[in-house]
Amino acid sequence: MRKIKNFSIFALSNFIYSFSQWVILILVLKFIGIESMGLYSLGLAISAPVVLITSYGSNVLLITDNKYSFSNYFYSKISTQSIIYILILVFLCVAYLNDLYSFLIVSMVIFLKFTNSLIDLYFIKLISEKKHTAISMYKFSISFFYLIFNVFCIIILNSLVISILLTILINFIIIIFFVLKHVTNMRLSAKELKNLIILGAPISFTLFLSSLNTNIPKYGLEIFTNSFYVGVFTSLLFFYSVGNQVFFSINSFILPFVRDSLDNSNKIKILFKKIMFVPILFLLPFLLIFLFWGDEIIILIFNEDLLEYKTEMIAIILSSVLIYYSILFDIFINIYKKYKFNSISQLISAITVLLCSLFLISSWGISGAVVSFIVYCILLFVLKFIRSYLLIYRRI
């Protein structure tokens, strides 16, 4: 009963933490404009793969392998992200040579997500120590401050630039008070960095590819259409992303306990069977609500312009359940340390999404992006289901 209570609080805090990020996007959409939201989303789409490939597998290795300390991950992340950020700024200067506003928004959002990733690294450390309650309290507090500052800046001041600047400032305060005090080793040798990259590369590369699967269509929309449609597609992914956080919470919460039961094959098989029902139980009530009150929900959260994309939104919601399964299947793939398989499966799906985006978005626009997303969901589910089943029942 205590585990259920802790998980409920943990899952709720993750949901609110994720939802607060989406509330900011919705505020930008409603009070500043969908094109600005598209620029904000583009910054997220550029930063997400970088954040993940510089994680060095910390989301898994900090929990399943204590070979490297928190400080190793922290300093390796901050050093490599700094170099990459400078290169991105050079590229953005060329891309937005005559558009200062677009350059500011995209570059600031990327920096914001880099600071967020340092805070998330600290949360992974706490997960490895099974301090889920502490994480919940931190996430509730951070979400509250994010919302207060962004509501004031976006609605009252009508300034997205000030909003992002204040959010970055909040992140710096959090990093100073909650993260740096846990960094005990102030040096990171080249040898340690090399070993860490080798160990974590398959996991971080997998996460990088996973991020590309949803962000490649955004790049395609920016190239073949404009930032407006990037904003539309981002809005369509709203419910998928919120659900993603819920299932990543389930994954993060369960993983340390499954690790301790690795030698008990019966427990693993029972968990696999239970997992097969969880995403469906999540989807059915939500889908029923959306089918009956979908128009009202879209107008309330977004605006009337998104009503013409209701069919696309339902298609994405239905497809999302396959990704939720894939997230839960990662529990088994990670505890058996089959990291290379995850990399291969994500590489296959990323190449498929890239090809779909190139051929479909140029002709169909937003509909092509939605089809690319659906193909990604189906392909990844099939690959991970087969691999998880073979691991659990045949130990292959």
Secondary structure, 3 states (H helix, E strand, C coil): CHHHHHHHHHHHHHHHHHHHHHHHHHHHHHHCCHHHHHHHHHHHHHHHHHHHHCCCCHHHHHHHCCCCCHHHHHHHHHHHHHHHHHHHHHHHHHHCCCCHHHHHHHHHHHHHHHHHHHHHHHHHHHHHCCCHHHHHHHHHHHHHHHHHHHHHHHHHCCCHHHHHHHHHHHHHHHHHHHHHHHCCCCCCCHHHHHHHHHHHHHHHHHHHHHHHHHHHHHHHHHHHCCHHHHHHHHHHCHHHHHHHHHHHHHHHHHHHHHHHCCCCHHHHHHHHHHHCCHHHHHHHHHHHHHHHHHHHHHHHHCCHHHHHHHHHHHHHHHHHHHHHHHHHHHHHHHHCCCHHHHHHHHHHHHHHHHHHHHHHHHHHCHHHHHHHHHHHHHHHHHHHHHHHHHHHHCCC
